[in-house]
Amino acid sequence: MSFYRTPAALLLTTLCLAPAVGQEHLPEPSLETNASLLFASTPQAALAGAGMVRVDDGRGTAYIVETSDNISGLDNPRQLTRPARVSYPVLLAATPEMKTLKKDRVNPNSPRGIQLRNGAAARVGKACEKARGLGKFCSVWKRITRRDKKNVPDITAVVKKQLQTP
């Protein structure tokens, strides 16, 4: 009996050829995608394996977040108790690196531009971490909302002051 006639091979072939029902938002079926769906231990792991990462499952958390928006502190929505948010573009524009980038008209995609942008992002991250500790917040986010529509504190002004102190 060859591998191609085993039940596992037939199931895997079927999964690769048949689209997932009710999963129109997932990418086109492929061997890797459906194998990860087949062997995933949880629905969240299946979504992550299919290229659709859903950070917040809606259970046990009052916040709607995306992990990539975390600047400092906790990044798991279930662990959040007192998060804060900032206006990231405003903070980046306030850094000396971004002022130099704009003043000297450096191409943002050039090596020097990338170096300046990374330096600005690092400076904002350090300032956010310092402001997070001072304000006793659990984390700082670029974007975060509450499910009950209550306001999440905005600490942009505090972080901006931290950027200006050496």
URZI-V558541 format. One line per field, one symbol per residue. psi: psi as a letter, one per 20 degrees, with the letter a starting at -180 (. if undefined). Layout:
psi = ???
This chain:
psi = prhijqhghggggghhhpqppjlhiqrpqrggghhhhgjqhrhhhgghhjjnpogoijpjqjqorphiipgqbqjphhipgmrrqrnghggghiqhghgggggjlpphirggggggghgghggggghhgghgghjlqhrpqgppqqhjjqpppokggghhhhhip.
